[in-house]
Amino acid sequence: MKVTQRVRRLAATLTFVAAALWIAVYAPNSEATEQAPDGSVLFSQNHLAPGDVTDATSIYLASAAGGKVRQLTPLTIGTRDLGAHWSTHGHVVVFERVATADWFTQSQIYRLDRNNGRLRQITLGKSRHQYPVWGPRGWIAFIDGGVDNHQCLALVRPNGGDQHVLFCPGPADGAFQPPQWSLDGRQLFVEIHYFGDVGLTPPSYSDVYRVDAATGKTTRISHLNTGDPAHLAISPDGTRGIYTWDATSAMEIVNFTTGRTTGGEFSELYGSSPSWSHDSKHFAFTRNVAVTGSPFPFGAVFVMCSVSGKVRQLTNKPDGFDFYYPAGWSRDDSHILLNRTHYITTGPDAGEYFSVNMLDVNTQAISVVANGGTVDEGAWEEP
């Protein structure tokens, strides 16, 4: 596919709204001082085979302030290291390792000590073990099962002990998104989407569950007809979620306590890649902005207050060949980690280029963390 086609496709599918942060430091004449972010960031790099097929993924470590990069896992053709996530104490990385030949059948979760480089497999069994997330009470949650079928929520100790399934919802064709721990580590929030069985084009449904990590007791806190499969970002306090769709520009916010929804297909809420702040009061997102003299939009970062609904654009230097996507907030919500895609459409260097960036919420300044990679939620560790 040509680069220009990719850009048009991206511009057509950038959807979703998300939001965050409406405070005095956003004023145009703010005297806020730029601060360098602390900590370390995990990011991944892919190797592409002919046909733009990813046949290898490795994990790297970078300083959040930029400048220092270290490779943690080798780039091995036929092996992908996915979903790198920090332990709660920041000394260990957990991730899924899958052979491309076994993509639909099995993978394992590994832990890697950042200090001595020791690598250890911590799951067993012939199934996919996906989306590992380290909780604050000495458990790692993950999704056990097939690819988009027969999936369950499971737990394992960091040393590989006591691996067990915690919760298996129906139906069999349901697919989980990554699990999320509650702030106190006693519960997990999980979302499963599945298709109905009525009509020629059955709708997609989304169920959100709260699961007790000790007993497995489960409560369904939301059930929605989403029409088509959607992505859900759950707030850190577990009270709300943001649905976004790849095929449209719609976004919908659901309150899990009241069941009330805001937004939807015909609303003013639109954007993509929502990412919640740690206080659960704001979220950041990407929205396309027209650029004078450019046939392509600018993928700008906005923030929205989930209480008041106020929205403000944070990235203030539009470039029709740049797209920024929020991927996590600093602990004090002063910085936002971003994935950036930059397009060159003509000449010998034509292509798409990826980098990890940091946005200072107060000053709106953007700095480079690392070139050539992308990050996921849970990739930023602060001391």
Secondary structure, DSSP 8 states (H G I E B T S, - for coil): --HHHHHHHHHHH---------SGGGSTT---------SEEEEEEEEEETTTEEEEEEEEEEETTSS-EEE-S---TTEEEEEEEE-TTSSEEEEEEEEGGGTTT--EEEEEETTT--EEE---SSSEEEEEEE-TTS-EEEEEESSSSS-EEEEE-TTS-S-EEEE--S-TT-EE---EE-TTSSEEEEEEEEE-SSSSS--EEEEEEEEETTT--EEEEEEEEEES--EEEE-TTSSEEEEE-SSSS-EEEEETTT--EEEETTSS---EEEEE-TTSSEEEEEEEE--TT-SS-EEEEEEEETTT--EEE---S--TTEEEEEEEE-TTSSEEEEEEEEEE-SSTT-EEEEEEEEEETTT--EEEEEES-B--TT-EE--
